[in-house]
């Protein structure tokens, strides 16, 4: 188990660019394009989550809509 101080120190070094290089971040179309790379590599089960609702109530209602848009776009890309 890592001591709290070491975890806080590591997190302080994380930049938005680091997260963006690892996690799909962007519009539903950008997310779909990112995930298509995984499908092309053989992935067959994909679950897209939008954590925007965690930012507050005003973002929650759009969360499910954005996930559906990304899923629909991914299906369109895969079926081209």
C-alpha positions as CSV (number, residue, x, y, z in Angstrom):
1,X,0.0,0.0,0.0
2,X,1.3,3.4,-0.9
3,X,1.5,6.1,1.7
4,X,-0.9,9.0,1.2
5,X,2.0,11.5,0.7
6,X,3.3,9.4,-2.2
7,X,-0.1,9.2,-3.9
8,X,-0.6,12.9,-3.6
9,X,2.8,13.6,-5.0
10,X,2.2,11.3,-8.0
11,X,-1.2,12.9,-8.7
12,X,0.3,16.4,-8.6
13,X,2.5,15.4,-11.5
14,X,-0.4,14.2,-13.7
15,X,-1.2,16.6,-16.5
16,X,-4.4,16.9,-18.6
17,X,-2.3,15.8,-21.6
18,X,-1.3,12.6,-19.8
19,X,-5.0,11.8,-19.1
20,X,-6.0,12.6,-22.7
21,X,-3.4,10.3,-24.1
22,X,-4.8,7.4,-22.1
23,X,-8.5,8.0,-21.8
24,X,-10.8,8.9,-24.6
25,X,-11.8,12.5,-24.1
26,X,-13.8,14.7,-26.4
27,X,-17.1,14.9,-28.3
28,X,-19.1,11.7,-28.9
29,X,-17.7,11.5,-32.5
30,X,-14.1,11.8,-31.2
31,X,-14.8,9.1,-28.6
32,X,-16.2,6.9,-31.3
33,X,-13.2,7.3,-33.5
34,X,-10.9,6.6,-30.5
35,X,-12.8,3.4,-29.6
36,X,-12.9,2.2,-33.2
37,X,-9.2,1.7,-32.9
38,X,-9.9,-0.9,-30.2
39,X,-12.5,-2.5,-32.3
40,X,-10.1,-2.7,-35.2
41,X,-7.6,-4.4,-32.9
42,X,-10.1,-7.1,-31.9
43,X,-12.1,-5.7,-29.0
44,X,-15.7,-7.0,-29.2
45,X,-17.4,-5.6,-26.0
46,X,-17.2,-1.9,-25.4
47,X,-18.8,0.0,-22.6
48,X,-18.7,3.8,-22.9
49,X,-19.2,5.8,-19.7
50,X,-19.6,9.6,-19.4
51,X,-18.6,11.0,-16.1
52,X,-19.8,14.5,-16.9
53,X,-22.8,14.0,-14.6
54,X,-20.3,13.9,-11.7
55,X,-19.6,17.6,-12.3
56,X,-23.1,18.6,-11.2
57,X,-26.8,18.3,-11.8
58,X,-26.8,20.5,-14.9
59,X,-24.5,18.0,-16.7
60,X,-26.3,14.8,-15.7
61,X,-29.2,14.9,-18.2
62,X,-26.8,15.2,-21.2
63,X,-24.6,12.3,-20.0
64,X,-26.8,9.4,-21.3
65,X,-27.4,11.3,-24.5
66,X,-23.7,11.8,-25.2
67,X,-23.1,8.1,-24.5
68,X,-25.8,7.1,-26.9
69,X,-24.4,9.5,-29.6
70,X,-20.9,7.9,-29.2
71,X,-22.3,4.4,-29.3
72,X,-24.3,5.2,-32.4
73,X,-21.3,6.8,-34.1
74,X,-19.1,3.9,-33.2
75,X,-21.7,1.4,-34.8
76,X,-21.8,3.6,-37.9
77,X,-18.0,3.6,-38.2
78,X,-17.7,-0.2,-37.6
79,X,-20.4,-0.9,-40.2
80,X,-18.8,1.2,-42.9
